[in-house]
């Protein structure tokens, strides 16, 4: 069983949002036995237009169990993996930025343990990534944090 955790619980610190520095948060997880790699997707199911993808990271080797704060917004992160396009239209992390007056939004970080390492091209959408990895998923874990701009 894998577990994912962050340095914050329940609500996003401002520095990880569009109202702050928009840094990707530090994350840490445990290794799942038999796992050869990981993929990570962060989404907001409360967005007015429906599910909004904030981060797609994949091709993560099994030896990586920690992500540092403030990863660059570029297609390939040497030694870490490849990044897809978020719904802001850019590579990498895009922090919480719900419309003002729309209340508190939930942001889910979902980590997928894979039985096979992957080498997909950068720029995949969350939907494309889920389609590609579905046959390799051996376990998932998630955590949720909230953010509001009211």
Phi, psi and omega in degrees: 000134177260154176224139178244143177215160179231176179279355179232158181230137174073310181228148182287131167294145184307324185295342179266010184241174178291344178275351179241228182272353181057038178277145171291140182282155173288138179228156180213144178213165178267159180272135177270128178304135180082005181276137178248353180181177183222162170219149183226134176227133175244129184221156174243104180283352184263005180298144182304328181270006184107193183305127181242124183271128181255338183199136175226116182226130186209184188060029180280121180292156182297339180284345179269118178231007180221134172246127179286160175293144172072043177295144181296150177269073179223162186300318183237131176251104184308129178078355182244309182156195180248151179246144176266183177269134176272179182281359169279347180093010181241167176282149172081202187282137169230116187290167177306137182202056184293152177300142177298140179085004180258013176073194182279132177252149176263137179237118182258129170259118178244123179253130180250125172271134185242140180280356180221140175289155182235160178216056181280153179294149176296157174098006179292148172278167177300319180296314179298318180296313179303319179298316183291324186267349189306326180282348183254355185288124177252346179187157176222157174212159180208161166218159184232140173226155183249156172208143179222146177248022181287000000 
